[in-house]
Amino acid sequence: MVRCAGAGTRGTVMTVLDVLMNIAAVIGGVVLFLMLLTIAALPLLQEWGEQR
């Protein structure tokens, strides 16, 4: 991301957008990780359920 040196209202908005994008990226990464973990654990959970 290119940041402007001028600390005006636009600079503040860009910083807020950067923070929001970073938060969204982190949340997206966590959700993807959890989905992959769930998909990988499904067969194990099914086996465990059958054994009980």
Stockholm file with secondary structure:
# STOCKHOLM 1.0

chainA/1-52         MVRCAGAGTRGTVMTVLDVLMNIAAVIGGVVLFLMLLTIAALPLLQEWGEQR
#=GR chainA/1-52 SS CCCCSCCSHHHHHHHHHHHHHHHHHHHHHHHHHHHHHHHHHHHHHHHHHHHC
#=GC SS_cons        CCCCSCCSHHHHHHHHHHHHHHHHHHHHHHHHHHHHHHHHHHHHHHHHHHHC
//
